[in-house]
Amino acid sequence: MDTILSVLAVFWVLIIVSYLLMEKGLGIFGQVTRGLTMFLLEKALGPGSDLVEGRKGSGSMVWIIQGVVWLFISSTLTFIGLWLAHDPVALHSLEAWGYHPVSSELFYAGKFAALFGCVGMFIIGTGLHILPNLLEVNLASEKNAVLTSFAWTLSVIILVIGSQNNEIGPVNVILLGTGLNLVVTIAIIANQLLTKASSTVELATPGWLIIFGLIGNPIAVISVFLSGEYDSGLGQWLVYHLSGATFFFSSIAGISLYSASFGSGNPLWSRTVAGVVILGTIFTINPFGNSDPSMAIDMLGLTSAELILSHQDNVAGSFLMALAIIPIIALSSNILITLRGTDIFVENPDSAGIPEINFGAWMLLPLGVASLFIQTDTLSGTNELVGISNILHLMVIWTILIPLSMGAAIQVLPSVSGRYPLSQNRARLAFWMISAGALFGLVLTMMSDIADVVLIEASIEGQNALSHTLRKAGSVIFYGTVLGSIFHSTNLFSGLYRGSKVSSTKSPSETTFKIDLFPLTSTTTIRKILATGAVLDTKIVPTFESKESGNPTSLHEEE
């Protein structure tokens, strides 16, 4: 049997079994098990559980705030990596302290800080608010959510240190950080599943995307080990992409769809298309990510193996990755049309969080197609595009993952903290600096990488002046991302104490996932009405438009 299909078969079975258990009321979480789990989440922590208040929304707020700190750290590490790529001796003074910074190592550290520190904490923190809100219950344990955030931050610190020096004595540093990260992940999963078990409300599609994102990551690892392919290059490549498709893509899809609908006030464009995102995420291979799965290999403590594919694996992998473009298109279109459903996004462009979500949704398709070319080139063994794989991965992180997750976090933060960001103007300025700095800075760096690849293929030795100039310009422009992250951090931190208070919050019945009124402006079908989230009790309100010709508006005041 083919390696790819054998691993995916185990993965699909485990996902389906998990879904059936959750739909049947989480039979494994009986009364005794629920009590034991709650004990492990709170009382088993000992004095630690008495250090926090456990106020509603405190868990989500603490995760998001720490994610903002990692936003600044990750942007700084990435910027220094970009600078050292064209000026390797810029930090030579640190050698007196025994530290020899290298561009590739700082890129690696920046990825850990961005993916697990920034994006990971935004995903979990936002999900801790969204899921209970959709289920109309309180989070099972706010205290555990607060305390585990600090353990997660500690795990990211260990991963960043391990990216510079993976072995300190007999200790595998990255594996240690992964173990602590896994413990926190299990606690978050238990917390969210207990929250779902205490509700009788049908969970909306964004909630399922969040749950599958949480449970999919450990299931992907278990699937590779159960299939026995953990020591093969293809198995390691596959676990890298399955983990990325679940924890990052699926979770971000869930929080982005919710935040786009909730923040803009527009109904979710289509629940059917959102369902396509769920199925496409689970039953395809997501092409996003580096062609080198060394991050997953290091985190699992495995020995790197050569990527060897049979003809059947090559065909199956390429087909499933090409098929993954469907959920990518579905997610992008659903977000963009939801934001523009009734022109609210156009009328209120300063709404914090919405511009980031809009930008990330626009970048999904072009980078998805580019990543598909990179991965199919790797699977075929051609390896002509491997030289730009790393910088493309950075573009995915900084123009898709971070904007979408950060936009959702900014939308959620006022609901859990009770205050808005301090300044909408500063938030808008930070958005432009982060998005423009990341996009144009990394595009110029990619052009430099392409020039280097062309020169290598032409067997031309020596440094190219154009490539060096492009790389330098790219690093300078990316510095805007560092400044933007500082503006966002100070704006959000200041808003916690001096921002305008949230006067009212939307109840679950007023959210766009359970709409009470549906404006009917033209003939439509029942299928389209139900696709917007309408239920049997939704009222259809006819809204007629005038067909009379308009008159020019006078700009002069009448006397």
BABALO-425060 format. One line per 4 residues: their letters; for each residue x, y negated, z of C-alpha. Coordinates in nm, 2 decimals, always signed. Example, Ala and Ser with C-alpha at 12.3 -4.5 7.8 and 13.67 -1.06 7.14 Angstrom:
BEGIN
as> +1.23 +0.45 +0.78 ~ +1.37 +0.11 +0.71 $
***
This chain:
BEGIN
mdti> +0.00 +0.00 +0.00 ~ +0.13 -0.35 -0.07 ~ +0.29 -0.54 +0.21 ~ +0.08 -0.85 +0.18 $
lsvl> -0.25 -0.67 +0.16 ~ -0.17 -0.44 +0.45 ~ -0.09 -0.73 +0.68 ~ -0.39 -0.93 +0.56 $
avfw> -0.62 -0.63 +0.61 ~ -0.52 -0.61 +0.98 ~ -0.55 -0.99 +1.01 ~ -0.90 -0.99 +0.85 $
vlii> -1.03 -0.71 +1.07 ~ -0.91 -0.88 +1.39 ~ -1.06 -1.21 +1.29 ~ -1.40 -1.05 +1.21 $
vsyl> -1.40 -0.85 +1.53 ~ -1.33 -1.16 +1.73 ~ -1.61 -1.35 +1.55 ~ -1.86 -1.07 +1.62 $
lmek> -1.77 -1.07 +1.99 ~ -1.81 -1.44 +2.02 ~ -2.15 -1.43 +1.83 ~ -2.27 -1.16 +2.07 $
glgi> -2.22 -1.39 +2.37 ~ -1.86 -1.29 +2.43 ~ -1.94 -0.95 +2.57 ~ -1.58 -0.91 +2.70 $
fgqv> -1.64 -1.21 +2.91 ~ -1.89 -1.05 +3.15 ~ -1.97 -1.21 +3.49 ~ -1.67 -1.05 +3.66 $
trgl> -1.44 -1.14 +3.38 ~ -1.56 -1.49 +3.37 ~ -1.50 -1.54 +3.74 ~ -1.16 -1.38 +3.71 $
tmfl> -1.07 -1.61 +3.42 ~ -1.18 -1.92 +3.60 ~ -0.98 -1.81 +3.90 ~ -0.67 -1.78 +3.68 $
leka> -0.74 -2.11 +3.52 ~ -0.77 -2.30 +3.84 ~ -0.72 -2.13 +4.18 ~ -0.43 -1.92 +4.07 $
lgpg> -0.23 -2.24 +4.00 ~ -0.21 -2.30 +4.37 ~ -0.14 -2.65 +4.49 ~ -0.10 -2.76 +4.13 $
sdlv> -0.48 -2.76 +4.08 ~ -0.52 -3.00 +4.37 ~ -0.29 -3.26 +4.20 ~ -0.55 -3.36 +3.94 $
egrk> -0.90 -3.48 +3.97 ~ -1.06 -3.29 +3.69 ~ -1.28 -3.58 +3.57 ~ -1.48 -3.52 +3.26 $
gsgs> -1.26 -3.59 +2.95 ~ -0.94 -3.62 +3.15 ~ -0.79 -3.31 +2.98 ~ -0.85 -3.44 +2.63 $
mvwi> -0.71 -3.78 +2.72 ~ -0.39 -3.65 +2.87 ~ -0.32 -3.43 +2.57 ~ -0.38 -3.71 +2.32 $
iqgv> -0.16 -3.96 +2.52 ~ +0.13 -3.72 +2.53 ~ +0.08 -3.65 +2.16 ~ +0.13 -4.03 +2.10 $
vwlf> +0.46 -4.01 +2.28 ~ +0.57 -3.73 +2.06 ~ +0.47 -3.93 +1.76 ~ +0.74 -4.18 +1.84 $
isst> +1.00 -3.91 +1.92 ~ +0.93 -3.71 +1.60 ~ +0.95 -4.02 +1.37 ~ +1.28 -4.12 +1.53 $
ltfi> +1.44 -3.78 +1.49 ~ +1.32 -3.76 +1.13 ~ +1.45 -4.11 +1.05 ~ +1.79 -4.03 +1.20 $
glwl> +1.80 -3.71 +0.99 ~ +1.72 -3.91 +0.68 ~ +1.99 -4.16 +0.76 ~ +2.26 -3.91 +0.83 $
ahdp> +2.19 -3.74 +0.50 ~ +2.36 -4.03 +0.32 ~ +2.58 -4.15 +0.61 ~ +2.71 -3.84 +0.80 $
valh> +2.94 -4.04 +1.03 ~ +2.68 -4.30 +1.14 ~ +2.66 -4.14 +1.49 ~ +3.02 -4.03 +1.52 $
slea> +3.05 -4.21 +1.86 ~ +2.83 -3.94 +2.01 ~ +3.11 -3.68 +1.95 ~ +3.28 -3.82 +2.26 $
wgyh> +2.99 -3.67 +2.46 ~ +3.03 -3.34 +2.28 ~ +2.73 -3.39 +2.05 ~ +2.78 -3.36 +1.68 $
pvss> +2.45 -3.46 +1.51 ~ +2.39 -3.32 +1.17 ~ +2.11 -3.42 +0.93 ~ +1.97 -3.06 +0.89 $
elfy> +1.96 -3.01 +1.26 ~ +1.78 -3.34 +1.33 ~ +1.52 -3.25 +1.05 ~ +1.47 -2.92 +1.23 $
agkf> +1.42 -3.09 +1.57 ~ +1.19 -3.35 +1.41 ~ +0.97 -3.08 +1.27 ~ +0.93 -2.91 +1.61 $
aalf> +0.85 -3.25 +1.77 ~ +0.61 -3.34 +1.49 ~ +0.43 -3.01 +1.45 ~ +0.40 -2.89 +1.81 $
gcvg> +0.45 -3.21 +2.00 ~ +0.25 -3.46 +1.80 ~ +0.01 -3.26 +1.58 ~ -0.03 -2.97 +1.82 $
mfii> -0.12 -3.20 +2.11 ~ -0.36 -3.40 +1.90 ~ -0.53 -3.09 +1.78 ~ -0.57 -2.93 +2.12 $
gtgl> -0.66 -3.26 +2.29 ~ -0.92 -3.36 +2.03 ~ -1.06 -3.00 +2.03 ~ -1.11 -3.01 +2.41 $
hilp> -1.36 -3.30 +2.36 ~ -1.52 -3.19 +2.03 ~ -1.61 -2.83 +2.12 ~ -1.79 -2.91 +2.45 $
nlle> -1.96 -3.20 +2.28 ~ -2.09 -2.98 +2.00 ~ -2.20 -2.71 +2.25 ~ -2.36 -2.98 +2.48 $
vnla> -2.18 -2.85 +2.79 ~ -1.88 -2.95 +3.00 ~ -1.54 -2.81 +2.95 ~ -1.49 -2.50 +3.16 $
sekn> -1.19 -2.63 +3.34 ~ -1.07 -2.99 +3.31 ~ -0.80 -2.93 +3.57 ~ -0.64 -2.65 +3.38 $
avlt> -0.65 -2.86 +3.06 ~ -0.46 -3.14 +3.23 ~ -0.20 -2.92 +3.39 ~ -0.13 -2.71 +3.08 $
sfaw> -0.06 -3.03 +2.88 ~ +0.26 -3.08 +3.08 ~ +0.36 -2.72 +3.03 ~ +0.31 -2.76 +2.66 $
tlsv> +0.52 -3.08 +2.66 ~ +0.79 -2.88 +2.84 ~ +0.78 -2.61 +2.58 ~ +0.82 -2.86 +2.30 $
iilv> +1.12 -3.01 +2.48 ~ +1.28 -2.67 +2.50 ~ +1.21 -2.61 +2.13 ~ +1.37 -2.94 +2.04 $
igsq> +1.68 -2.85 +2.25 ~ +1.69 -2.50 +2.09 ~ +1.69 -2.65 +1.74 ~ +2.02 -2.81 +1.83 $
nnei> +2.17 -2.52 +2.03 ~ +1.96 -2.20 +2.02 ~ +2.18 -2.00 +2.25 ~ +2.28 -2.13 +2.60 $
gpvn> +2.46 -1.84 +2.76 ~ +2.25 -1.53 +2.73 ~ +1.93 -1.73 +2.68 ~ +1.75 -1.77 +2.35 $
vill> +1.63 -2.12 +2.39 ~ +1.37 -2.13 +2.11 ~ +1.23 -1.79 +2.22 ~ +1.19 -1.93 +2.57 $
gtgl> +1.00 -2.23 +2.45 ~ +0.78 -2.01 +2.23 ~ +0.70 -1.79 +2.54 ~ +0.59 -2.09 +2.74 $
nlvv> +0.40 -2.22 +2.44 ~ +0.22 -1.89 +2.41 ~ +0.11 -1.89 +2.78 ~ -0.04 -2.24 +2.74 $
tiai> -0.21 -2.13 +2.41 ~ -0.38 -1.84 +2.59 ~ -0.50 -2.07 +2.87 ~ -0.65 -2.31 +2.62 $
ianq> -0.82 -2.03 +2.43 ~ -0.96 -1.89 +2.75 ~ -1.08 -2.24 +2.85 ~ -1.26 -2.30 +2.51 $
lltk> -1.41 -1.95 +2.49 ~ -1.55 -1.98 +2.85 ~ -1.69 -2.32 +2.74 ~ -1.87 -2.15 +2.44 $
asst> -1.99 -1.87 +2.66 ~ -2.17 -2.11 +2.89 ~ -2.37 -2.27 +2.61 ~ -2.68 -2.15 +2.42 $
vela> -2.65 -2.41 +2.14 ~ -2.56 -2.30 +1.79 ~ -2.20 -2.41 +1.72 ~ -2.16 -2.64 +1.42 $
tpgw> -1.90 -2.56 +1.14 ~ -1.63 -2.79 +1.27 ~ -1.64 -2.61 +1.61 ~ -1.58 -2.27 +1.44 $
liif> -1.29 -2.42 +1.25 ~ -1.14 -2.53 +1.58 ~ -1.19 -2.19 +1.74 ~ -1.05 -1.99 +1.44 $
glig> -0.75 -2.23 +1.45 ~ -0.68 -2.14 +1.81 ~ -0.73 -1.77 +1.80 ~ -0.58 -1.73 +1.44 $
npia> -0.23 -1.81 +1.54 ~ -0.18 -1.52 +1.79 ~ -0.38 -1.29 +1.57 ~ -0.15 -1.36 +1.28 $
visv> +0.15 -1.26 +1.49 ~ -0.02 -0.95 +1.62 ~ -0.12 -0.85 +1.26 ~ +0.24 -0.86 +1.14 $
flsg> +0.37 -0.66 +1.43 ~ +0.08 -0.40 +1.41 ~ +0.15 -0.35 +1.04 ~ +0.52 -0.30 +1.11 $
eyds> +0.63 -0.57 +0.87 ~ +0.79 -0.80 +1.12 ~ +1.15 -0.70 +1.02 ~ +1.08 -0.75 +0.64 $
glgq> +1.14 -1.08 +0.46 ~ +0.79 -1.08 +0.32 ~ +0.63 -1.01 +0.66 ~ +0.82 -1.30 +0.81 $
wlvy> +0.72 -1.53 +0.52 ~ +0.36 -1.42 +0.56 ~ +0.33 -1.48 +0.94 ~ +0.47 -1.83 +0.88 $
hlsg> +0.19 -1.91 +0.64 ~ -0.09 -1.74 +0.83 ~ +0.00 -1.93 +1.15 ~ +0.01 -2.25 +0.95 $
atff> -0.32 -2.18 +0.79 ~ -0.50 -2.12 +1.12 ~ -0.35 -2.34 +1.39 ~ -0.27 -2.63 +1.17 $
fssi> -0.49 -2.63 +0.87 ~ -0.81 -2.48 +1.02 ~ -0.79 -2.68 +1.34 ~ -0.72 -3.00 +1.16 $
agis> -1.00 -2.93 +0.92 ~ -1.24 -2.90 +1.21 ~ -1.14 -3.21 +1.40 ~ -1.12 -3.41 +1.07 $
lysa> -1.47 -3.32 +0.96 ~ -1.62 -3.40 +1.30 ~ -1.43 -3.73 +1.33 ~ -1.51 -3.84 +0.97 $
sfgs> -1.88 -3.78 +1.03 ~ -1.89 -3.91 +1.39 ~ -1.67 -4.21 +1.32 ~ -1.83 -4.33 +1.00 $
gnpl> -2.19 -4.25 +1.12 ~ -2.26 -4.07 +0.79 ~ -2.40 -3.71 +0.78 ~ -2.15 -3.44 +0.70 $
wsrt> -2.18 -3.42 +0.32 ~ -2.22 -3.05 +0.30 ~ -2.22 -2.77 +0.56 ~ -2.19 -2.52 +0.27 $
vagv> -1.87 -2.68 +0.16 ~ -1.75 -2.68 +0.52 ~ -1.82 -2.30 +0.53 ~ -1.61 -2.26 +0.21 $
vilg> -1.32 -2.41 +0.41 ~ -1.36 -2.15 +0.68 ~ -1.37 -1.86 +0.44 ~ -1.10 -2.00 +0.23 $
tift> -0.87 -2.05 +0.52 ~ -0.91 -1.70 +0.65 ~ -0.91 -1.50 +0.32 ~ -0.64 -1.68 +0.13 $
inpf> -0.27 -1.77 +0.19 ~ -0.22 -2.14 +0.25 ~ +0.07 -2.27 +0.04 ~ +0.16 -2.56 +0.27 $
gnsd> +0.50 -2.52 +0.45 ~ +0.87 -2.47 +0.37 ~ +0.98 -2.19 +0.14 ~ +1.22 -2.08 +0.41 $
psma> +1.03 -1.93 +0.71 ~ +1.32 -1.98 +0.95 ~ +1.11 -2.17 +1.20 ~ +0.87 -1.87 +1.25 $
idml> +1.17 -1.63 +1.26 ~ +1.35 -1.83 +1.53 ~ +1.03 -1.87 +1.74 ~ +0.96 -1.50 +1.73 $
glts> +1.32 -1.41 +1.80 ~ +1.35 -1.20 +1.49 ~ +1.65 -1.13 +1.26 ~ +1.61 -1.30 +0.93 $
aeli> +1.56 -1.06 +0.64 ~ +1.58 -1.11 +0.26 ~ +1.26 -1.18 +0.08 ~ +1.21 -0.88 -0.15 $
lshq> +0.88 -0.85 -0.34 ~ +0.73 -0.58 -0.55 ~ +0.54 -0.67 -0.86 ~ +0.20 -0.61 -0.68 $
dnva> +0.30 -0.83 -0.39 ~ +0.41 -1.10 -0.62 ~ +0.07 -1.09 -0.81 ~ -0.13 -1.07 -0.48 $
gsfl> +0.06 -1.35 -0.31 ~ +0.04 -1.58 -0.61 ~ -0.33 -1.52 -0.66 ~ -0.42 -1.57 -0.30 $
mala> -0.22 -1.89 -0.28 ~ -0.38 -2.02 -0.60 ~ -0.72 -1.93 -0.45 ~ -0.63 -2.14 -0.14 $
iipi> -0.66 -2.46 -0.35 ~ -1.04 -2.41 -0.33 ~ -1.06 -2.47 +0.05 ~ -0.81 -2.76 +0.01 $
ials> -1.04 -2.92 -0.25 ~ -1.34 -2.85 -0.04 ~ -1.19 -3.01 +0.27 ~ -1.07 -3.32 +0.09 $
snil> -1.40 -3.38 -0.10 ~ -1.61 -3.32 +0.21 ~ -1.41 -3.57 +0.42 ~ -1.40 -3.84 +0.14 $
itlr> -1.76 -3.82 +0.05 ~ -1.87 -3.81 +0.42 ~ -1.67 -4.13 +0.48 ~ -1.83 -4.30 +0.18 $
gtdi> -2.18 -4.15 +0.21 ~ -2.36 -4.48 +0.29 ~ -2.07 -4.72 +0.24 ~ -2.01 -4.76 +0.61 $
fven> -1.64 -4.70 +0.57 ~ -1.63 -4.99 +0.31 ~ -1.83 -5.22 +0.54 ~ -1.62 -5.14 +0.85 $
pdsa> -1.26 -5.07 +0.72 ~ -1.11 -5.16 +1.06 ~ -1.26 -4.87 +1.25 ~ -0.96 -4.71 +1.42 $
gipe> -0.89 -4.36 +1.30 ~ -1.09 -4.37 +0.99 ~ -0.81 -4.51 +0.76 ~ -0.57 -4.23 +0.87 $
infg> -0.83 -3.96 +0.80 ~ -0.91 -4.12 +0.46 ~ -0.53 -4.13 +0.37 ~ -0.47 -3.77 +0.48 $
awml> -0.77 -3.65 +0.28 ~ -0.65 -3.82 -0.04 ~ -0.30 -3.65 +0.00 ~ -0.44 -3.30 +0.05 $
lplg> -0.49 -3.21 -0.32 ~ -0.16 -3.34 -0.48 ~ +0.06 -3.20 -0.21 ~ -0.14 -2.88 -0.21 $
vasl> -0.07 -2.83 -0.58 ~ +0.29 -2.92 -0.53 ~ +0.33 -2.68 -0.25 ~ +0.17 -2.41 -0.46 $
fiqt> +0.44 -2.45 -0.73 ~ +0.71 -2.44 -0.46 ~ +0.58 -2.12 -0.31 ~ +0.51 -1.93 -0.63 $
dtls> +0.86 -2.03 -0.75 ~ +1.00 -1.87 -0.43 ~ +0.79 -1.55 -0.46 ~ +0.89 -1.51 -0.82 $
gtne> +1.26 -1.52 -0.72 ~ +1.33 -1.81 -0.96 ~ +1.43 -2.05 -0.68 ~ +1.46 -2.35 -0.91 $
lvgi> +1.26 -2.57 -0.68 ~ +1.40 -2.46 -0.34 ~ +1.61 -2.78 -0.33 ~ +1.30 -3.00 -0.27 $
snil> +1.11 -2.76 -0.05 ~ +1.23 -2.92 +0.28 ~ +1.14 -3.28 +0.18 ~ +0.80 -3.16 +0.05 $
hlmv> +0.74 -3.00 +0.38 ~ +0.82 -3.33 +0.55 ~ +0.57 -3.51 +0.32 ~ +0.30 -3.26 +0.42 $
iwti> +0.37 -3.32 +0.79 ~ +0.38 -3.70 +0.76 ~ +0.11 -3.77 +0.50 ~ -0.14 -3.50 +0.58 $
lipl> -0.10 -3.33 +0.92 ~ -0.02 -3.63 +1.13 ~ -0.26 -3.88 +0.96 ~ -0.56 -3.63 +0.99 $
smga> -0.48 -3.52 +1.34 ~ -0.39 -3.87 +1.47 ~ -0.70 -4.02 +1.30 ~ -0.92 -3.77 +1.48 $
aiqv> -0.75 -3.83 +1.81 ~ -0.79 -4.21 +1.78 ~ -1.16 -4.15 +1.71 ~ -1.20 -3.93 +2.02 $
lpsv> -0.99 -4.13 +2.27 ~ -1.24 -4.41 +2.34 ~ -1.51 -4.14 +2.42 ~ -1.28 -3.97 +2.68 $
sgry> -1.10 -4.28 +2.82 ~ -1.40 -4.52 +2.82 ~ -1.20 -4.80 +2.64 ~ -1.12 -4.89 +2.28 $
plsq> -0.76 -4.95 +2.15 ~ -0.64 -5.30 +2.25 ~ -0.63 -5.45 +1.90 ~ -0.79 -5.34 +1.58 $
nrar> -0.55 -5.56 +1.38 ~ -0.25 -5.39 +1.54 ~ -0.40 -5.05 +1.47 ~ -0.45 -5.15 +1.10 $
lafw> -0.09 -5.27 +1.08 ~ +0.04 -4.95 +1.24 ~ -0.16 -4.75 +0.99 ~ -0.01 -4.93 +0.69 $
misa> +0.34 -4.90 +0.83 ~ +0.32 -4.53 +0.91 ~ +0.15 -4.43 +0.58 ~ +0.34 -4.65 +0.35 $
galf> +0.68 -4.58 +0.52 ~ +0.62 -4.20 +0.51 ~ +0.48 -4.19 +0.16 ~ +0.73 -4.42 -0.02 $
glvl> +1.03 -4.33 +0.19 ~ +0.99 -3.95 +0.14 ~ +0.91 -3.99 -0.23 ~ +1.24 -4.17 -0.29 $
tmms> +1.42 -3.91 -0.09 ~ +1.25 -3.64 -0.30 ~ +1.36 -3.82 -0.62 ~ +1.72 -3.81 -0.48 $
diad> +1.68 -3.43 -0.41 ~ +1.55 -3.37 -0.76 ~ +1.85 -3.57 -0.91 ~ +2.09 -3.35 -0.70 $
vvli> +1.92 -3.03 -0.82 ~ +1.95 -3.14 -1.19 ~ +2.32 -3.22 -1.14 ~ +2.39 -2.88 -0.98 $
easi> +2.21 -2.70 -1.27 ~ +2.42 -2.91 -1.51 ~ +2.74 -2.81 -1.33 ~ +2.83 -3.17 -1.26 $
egqn> +3.05 -3.21 -0.95 ~ +3.08 -3.52 -0.74 ~ +2.84 -3.76 -0.57 ~ +2.58 -3.93 -0.79 $
alsh> +2.55 -4.31 -0.72 ~ +2.18 -4.31 -0.81 ~ +2.10 -4.02 -0.58 ~ +2.29 -4.19 -0.29 $
tlrk> +2.11 -4.52 -0.35 ~ +1.76 -4.35 -0.36 ~ +1.84 -4.16 -0.04 ~ +1.95 -4.48 +0.14 $
agsv> +1.64 -4.67 +0.03 ~ +1.42 -4.38 +0.14 ~ +1.56 -4.38 +0.49 ~ +1.53 -4.76 +0.52 $
ifyg> +1.16 -4.75 +0.41 ~ +1.09 -4.46 +0.64 ~ +1.20 -4.68 +0.93 ~ +0.86 -4.85 +0.89 $
tvlg> +0.71 -4.52 +1.01 ~ +0.91 -4.55 +1.33 ~ +0.79 -4.91 +1.38 ~ +0.43 -4.80 +1.31 $
sifh> +0.45 -4.53 +1.57 ~ +0.57 -4.78 +1.82 ~ +0.28 -5.01 +1.74 ~ +0.03 -4.73 +1.77 $
stnl> +0.17 -4.61 +2.10 ~ +0.17 -4.95 +2.26 ~ -0.18 -5.03 +2.12 ~ -0.33 -4.71 +2.26 $
fsgl> -0.15 -4.73 +2.60 ~ -0.25 -5.09 +2.64 ~ -0.61 -5.01 +2.54 ~ -0.63 -4.76 +2.83 $
yrgs> -0.61 -5.05 +3.08 ~ -0.70 -5.37 +2.88 ~ -0.91 -5.25 +2.59 ~ -1.28 -5.33 +2.55 $
kvss> -1.50 -5.09 +2.74 ~ -1.72 -4.85 +2.55 ~ -2.07 -4.97 +2.62 ~ -2.25 -4.65 +2.52 $
tksp> -2.18 -4.31 +2.39 ~ -2.36 -4.10 +2.14 ~ -2.55 -3.80 +2.27 ~ -2.52 -3.47 +2.09 $
sett> -2.87 -3.52 +1.94 ~ -2.76 -3.84 +1.78 ~ -2.45 -3.70 +1.62 ~ -2.44 -3.64 +1.25 $
fkid> -2.44 -3.27 +1.29 ~ -2.80 -3.27 +1.42 ~ -2.96 -3.56 +1.24 ~ -3.30 -3.67 +1.34 $
lfpl> -3.38 -3.88 +1.03 ~ -3.30 -3.82 +0.67 ~ -3.34 -4.13 +0.44 ~ -3.49 -4.01 +0.10 $
tstt> -3.40 -4.26 -0.17 ~ -3.45 -4.05 -0.47 ~ -3.58 -3.70 -0.57 ~ -3.37 -3.42 -0.42 $
tirk> -3.39 -3.05 -0.33 ~ -3.44 -2.88 +0.00 ~ -3.10 -2.71 -0.04 ~ -2.93 -3.06 -0.05 $
ilat> -3.12 -3.18 +0.25 ~ -3.03 -2.87 +0.46 ~ -2.67 -2.90 +0.34 ~ -2.64 -3.24 +0.52 $
gavl> -2.71 -3.08 +0.86 ~ -3.09 -3.14 +0.87 ~ -3.30 -2.89 +1.07 ~ -3.67 -2.80 +1.07 $
dtki> -3.74 -3.09 +1.31 ~ -3.56 -3.35 +1.10 ~ -3.79 -3.63 +0.98 ~ -3.78 -3.72 +0.61 $
vptf> -3.81 -4.10 +0.58 ~ -3.89 -4.22 +0.22 ~ -3.68 -4.53 +0.13 ~ -3.78 -4.70 -0.19 $
eske> -3.55 -4.92 -0.39 ~ -3.67 -5.23 -0.58 ~ -3.62 -5.22 -0.95 ~ -3.67 -5.59 -1.00 $
sgnp> -3.38 -5.78 -1.15 ~ -3.17 -5.98 -0.91 ~ -3.10 -6.35 -0.91 ~ -2.77 -6.53 -0.86 $
tslh> -2.70 -6.64 -0.50 ~ -2.66 -7.01 -0.45 ~ -2.34 -7.11 -0.28 ~ -2.45 -7.46 -0.20 $
eee> -2.65 -7.55 +0.11 ~ -3.00 -7.69 +0.05 ~ -3.06 -8.04 +0.17 $
***
